[in-house]
Amino acid sequence: MAISKALTVDIIGDKKILKILDGLDRVIAKRMLVKSFKYGATPLVKEAKQLTPVGDRGILRRSIIKQSVKGKEATINVGPSKGKGAKNSAWYAHFVEFQTVKSGEQPFMRPAWDKTNKLVLERINDKIGEIVEKYFKRLVKK
């Protein structure tokens, strides 16, 4: 049984910023948000790598990445890469995180999130502000 949990981040802030983001071209806004999410997720990736048990020559640790997801929404996945062709594939990561009949749980993603969530959200917020500011400075120069 696969367990999948997703985190949704709602951007709450100054109404002016939200209105600006809403008025931007969808592609530009998505690019800005994905860039901000990746920047924000850096401490989460570092912490998860530190908490990962190293019993498999470090494959699970090396597999923890942040990557954007194709689609309409601005989305990134943070966690072990898996699947055919994935570099350092850790298809078994959920067994380590949640447990199996033969081995106990050794959580690494949830504790990493619990420890870094405030910092991650703060970094996302800061990066969005920085990117929007740069974007509008460029618009003013044109």
Helices and strands as residue ranges (DSSP letters): H 15-23, H 26-51, H 59-63, E 64-68, E 76-80, H 93-98, H 109-141
